Amino acid sequence: MAASKELFKGLEQALSKEGEKLVKLFKGVALFKIDGQDFLLDLKNGSGKLYFDGSSGSGAPKADVTLTMSDDVFVKLASGKLQPQMAFIQGKLKIQGNIALSMKLTPVLKAAQPKASL
């Protein structure tokens, strides 16, 4: 669980830098259910916002798509080692709601990767 939480923190930092670009790209709200924890990613409004487990109660938008997976699968998706379509076909990823929106997740997850500083 720690690995995906760290990736979401990286995504939160990416939102502060390139949030408007990601909002234009995604135009939706995704709920990630990872090993019992919820992460709500609002890429529909402003420059985007991430709600961590438990903080999505008041004022949080309704999810357009819900993605349920394990921590391990999320890490592979974010690192590019596993494509969302393959994860779905293999039954490692469950999608509810706007499935077409889930196809736009790859560049968003790429933003969560730690940036190499040389």
C-alpha positions in Angstrom: 0.0 0.0 0.0 2.9 2.4 0.7 4.1 2.3 -2.9 0.8 3.5 -4.4 0.4 6.2 -1.7 3.8 7.5 -2.6 2.9 7.5 -6.3 -0.3 9.5 -5.4 1.9 12.0 -3.5 4.0 12.3 -6.6 0.8 12.9 -8.7 -0.3 15.5 -6.2 3.0 17.4 -6.8 2.5 17.0 -10.6 -0.9 18.6 -10.3 0.6 21.7 -8.7 3.0 22.0 -11.7 0.9 20.7 -14.7 -2.6 20.3 -13.3 -4.3 22.4 -16.0 -2.7 20.3 -18.7 -3.8 17.0 -17.1 -7.4 18.4 -16.6 -7.6 19.3 -20.3 -6.3 15.8 -21.2 -8.5 13.7 -18.9 -11.7 15.8 -18.3 -13.1 13.6 -15.5 -13.1 12.3 -12.0 -11.5 8.9 -11.2 -11.8 7.0 -8.0 -9.0 4.5 -7.4 -9.9 1.7 -4.9 -6.5 0.1 -4.0 -6.4 -2.6 -1.3 -9.2 -1.0 0.7 -8.1 2.6 0.4 -9.8 5.2 -1.8 -8.0 7.9 -3.8 -10.3 10.4 -5.7 -8.6 12.2 -8.5 -10.5 15.2 -9.7 -9.3 16.1 -13.2 -12.5 17.9 -14.2 -12.2 21.2 -12.4 -9.5 23.9 -12.2 -6.0 22.5 -12.0 -7.1 19.2 -10.5 -7.2 17.9 -7.0 -6.5 14.7 -5.2 -8.5 13.5 -2.2 -6.8 10.9 0.0 -8.7 8.2 1.9 -11.3 9.7 4.2 -11.0 13.3 3.0 -13.4 12.9 0.1 -16.6 13.3 2.1 -17.6 17.0 1.8 -17.2 19.0 -1.4 -15.7 16.1 -3.4 -17.1 15.5 -6.8 -18.8 12.3 -7.9 -16.5 9.8 -9.7 -17.1 9.3 -13.4 -15.0 6.1 -13.4 -14.0 3.7 -10.5 -10.9 1.6 -10.8 -10.4 -1.3 -8.4 -7.0 -3.0 -8.2 -4.2 -4.2 -5.9 -1.3 -2.0 -4.8 1.0 -4.1 -7.0 -1.1 -3.6 -10.1 -1.3 0.1 -9.5 2.5 0.4 -9.2 2.9 -1.6 -12.5 0.3 0.6 -14.2 2.0 3.8 -13.0 5.5 2.6 -14.0 4.3 1.6 -17.5 5.1 -2.0 -17.0 1.4 -2.9 -17.4 -1.1 -1.4 -19.8 -4.6 -0.6 -18.4 -6.2 -2.6 -21.2 -4.1 -5.7 -20.4 -4.8 -5.4 -16.7 -8.5 -5.2 -17.4 -8.5 -8.2 -19.8 -6.4 -10.3 -17.2 -9.0 -9.4 -14.5 -6.4 -7.5 -12.4 -8.3 -4.2 -12.9 -12.0 -3.7 -12.4 -13.6 -0.7 -14.0 -17.1 0.7 -13.3 -18.6 3.8 -14.9 -17.1 5.6 -17.9 -14.8 3.0 -19.4 -13.7 5.3 -22.2 -12.3 7.7 -19.6 -10.1 5.0 -18.2 -8.3 4.7 -21.5 -7.0 8.3 -21.0 -5.3 7.3 -17.7 -1.9 6.3 -19.0 -0.5 9.9 -19.4 -2.0 10.8 -16.1 -0.3 7.9 -14.3 2.9 8.8 -16.0 2.8 12.2 -14.2 2.8 10.3 -10.9 6.2 8.7 -11.6 9.1 10.2 -9.7 11.1 12.6 -11.9 14.7 11.8 -12.3 16.9 14.7 -11.4 20.3 14.6 -13.1 
